[in-house]
C-alpha cells in the first residue's frame, strides 16, 4: 500500500492511538510505532519508517494537545464524510455514519455550476432581501434552489476547503473555486 493511498488509514490510526492514551500519558513517535506493531500494522510501520516527511508530520501531530488533536480529527472526519457523500457507492455509508457532515444537494450543485461555467470566482450581490452569486470571470450566475440555507452551504464549502472566501473593495464576499473542488466534481 503506497503511503499516498494510505493517508486516511494513517490518520485514523493516529486518532485511535491518541484516543487510547490518557491526557497525561506520553504519546511520542516511538510509542506510536510500537503500538502499530502490537496492533498488527507492521506494513504501515515499515512505510512510515521509509518516509522522512511522514515521520516528521506524525511527530508534529503527536506533540499536539490531545483535545486539540481530537478536534482536528473530528474536522477531518466531517470533511471526508462530505466528500464521500457524493462519491458513487459511499452515500449510504456517509449518511448512516455522519449525516450532519454531508454536503447538501445545493452545496454540491454550487460546485457543479462553478465547474461547468469554467469560472473561478463568484461575487455575492445582495438584492431585495436575497442575494445573487454572479460569476466574475464567466457568464451567468449560480442558481440557488434553497435561499434559506445558501449562506450555510457557502460557509460549509469554505470550511471544507472547497471554496475560499475573499472580499472585494466594498466588502462584498467573493467565493473562489478550488482545485480540491474541481477534483471532487471530477470524481463524482
Beta strands, then each sheet from edge to edge (+ up, - down):
strand 1: 121-127
strand 2: 130-135
strand 3: 141-142
strand 4: 163-167
strand 5: 173-177
sheet 1: 3+ 2- 1+ 5- 4+
end
